[in-house]
Amino acid sequence: MDSYQSLSAQVYNFDKPIGKSFGDLEYYQSRLLNNASQILEPAVGTGRIMIPLLQQGYNIQGFDLSKEMLSYCEENLQAVNLPTNIIQQASFTNFNYDQAFDAIIIPSGTFLLMTDYDEIKLALQKFYAALNPNGKLIFDLFFQNNFQLGRTNIKTFTLSAVEKITLTMTESHIDYAHQVATYIHRYEHWVNNQLTTTELETFRLKWLGIEEIQLLLKEAGFTEITISADYQHKKVVTNETEIFTVEAYRL
């Protein structure tokens, strides 16, 4: 894994602080409803979603493959006096818990970091097995409908009066046959206008069609599948849809 390394994780924690919402925090909360439920958040990241839900009384555990992201998550949990033993390092396909969950949530399109079909199928099987009967899986997807090969965008994150990180994002390659878009991210850390560290990240994202993800979910055993556009429950997905949320139940 070469994504969410040191500078990448630092930028994520700075730019997307705990509780920052893109509509996902409120939507997921509305779909969870019962805060007595046991919830699992794969790819928990820095705790952006987990910590506000914990503070609202939800029982959540989480895991992430990135050590750097987990380090920030631990710091963020400690900052608000929440336990840190509820997070661990694991992937979508090798996580293991002694309990089952009432819900599994994967906001913000993180599900699309899985670019291999076999990995997706195995992950869905793992999610299904980790749910209680009538438990539900909720996750976000989006299309790569704005990709422009070679396009570059630069962002600057000012950390202090003397420190900043610049991020150069290049849309590097698109594989229509396997439905994967590749982006090259170049992070540069500056102190007093002197470059101190450079970090390169290859960021790959898959896209899945609506019928495609429904078939994959059914193959894994899920039922009662619903698709909702733009964080509005059961709103129909169109070509203009920015993000859509999939919800499915274990029998």
Steps between C-alpha positions, in 0.01 A plus 500: 500500500654831394208728584432683826865521598642760737433827315179369344362407842610835642317688224188288547497566874553874443261548210223266618484550877288294733132561437543663160214377288433478130143401577615151595511545878137611526382245244670204665370606838146511361539151352645353820227639728552262793812615682499184712610306192850357464663665200820428308673761283758353262760752378424720799776744406559779750160451664319777311172309508564260787569755772184715456289183499675375814429833665132457409489165680558255216710190572765489227820315431721561200806391308730641236790369295700824529713524815528874448122551487454284809760708685294815437182316592654398832607858571153628411333246727730592788431871445132448586559239773376201300660154519760406239461123526203518262728538195744257342708452186335275243380493141160450339579132455697395809316668790386274782274560800357270766159663469247572228371846414161656434641734235814549293557849358749618235439868416659724238575251225779324692352171376640592155859463622447131426587479131499121457177303456620205705584737786156663478325163501703378799438825689124475445508141624691615809254784561206261467654254746574781748137617518227381730176377338315807367824695525574744222791616291507865390766643270555778248601475135556752223578496129820620333300716258716812531839341431726691257823324410804716582309766692691636800371685803709654779383566855681670786433421866635769732577330831656804669670828422817314398377155399291374209437193287436521127316226317531454124234263365533362149235290327745244368321203343154361445432132436151468356531123463549451874323819612794651689624860500855575615614826653856602592522713813819688582516638854768754590562622853642852534643680803603865460466452123754217506397159368553241775314188383346365182256213486352332191172314513334288232129528567272253320122510506257254346150580384204265505165523325174474687399163358856378545514572874152354547612174337814489715295556817248233406780256426632563853155428646369852561134591445276810513751708305423869464692772315475867600651798320667802663414397857125511440341165581383317186564800274559364149857497369552696176799597287528817711516310830817581695487216752258221576448284804434127495313329782456124527389254769614162620214252537 
